[in-house]
Amino acid sequence: RKGAYGPPIGKRCALLVDDLNAPVPERYGAQPPLELLRQYLGHGGWYDCHRDSIGFKTILDVLLVAAMGPTGGGRHPVSPRLVRHF
């Protein structure tokens, strides 16, 4: 599985993200940590821009589980672009 990352073949991984709505939105409303999760859910991985050649890193056999509380009190609204994947 060259260029693909994940647990050993035949295994699965569950990734829990607690307080999904904790990141503070930037000036224009973006929440960079959540945008990385959205890219993983929408495209199945990330682009690696820190190597000699830019390549797509595919993530396989990973289940993403997220938890969040109601908006308010330090919790911020989550983009519908991310929520649609759940």
Secondary structure by P-SEA (a helix, b strand, c coil): ccccccccccbbbbbbbccccccccccccccaaaaaaaaaaaccccccccccbbbbbbbccbbbbbbbcccccccccccaaaaaac
